[in-house]
Amino acid sequence: GLVSKDTRTIPLRDLRSIRLHQPWPLSWLGVGTVIFSSDAAGDRDVVFERVGRVRRIIDRVRMCQHRPSLR
């Protein structure tokens, strides 16, 4: 925002669910709201509103979750 900034982070290893909200007119355009959640206590949701190519983003996050870590 203009006055304040709120930043939230969920490490990939803690990500438990990805929810997608797409009203029907926006689903035709591939636009939606993505909600990333963890099982951790407290307010840990990370929300991206009005995201384009939303299914592609969800697929990429899932792919990164299953990729072996580079240690």
C-alpha positions, -999 to +999 in steps of 0.1 A: +000+000+000+009+036+000+011+041+037+021+006+050+034-027+038+025-061+050+048-090+039+041-127+046+062-156+037+056-194+038+086-216+032+078-242+005+083-270+030+055-256+052+030-250+024+001-273+029-027-261+006-033-239-023-068-226-028-081-209-060-110-186-062-122-178-098-155-162-105-168-176-138-162-144-159-126-143-147-120-180-152-124-175-189-095-151-188-074-173-166-075-148-138-082-156-101-072-152-065-046-177-051-044-184-014-014-203+000-018-218+035+004-236+060-006-257+090+013-234+113-007-217+140-017-181+135-025-161+104-002-177+078-021-173+046-005-156+016-030-142-008-024-130-044-055-113-059-064-110-096-035-130-108-032-139-145-023-174-157-033-186-123-032-223-130+003-220-144+015-204-112-001-231-090+015-258-112+050-242-109+047-238-071+037-275-068+067-284-091+091-265-069+077-283-038+085-317-052+119-308-066+148-322-045+165-294-026+200-284-036+220-288-004 
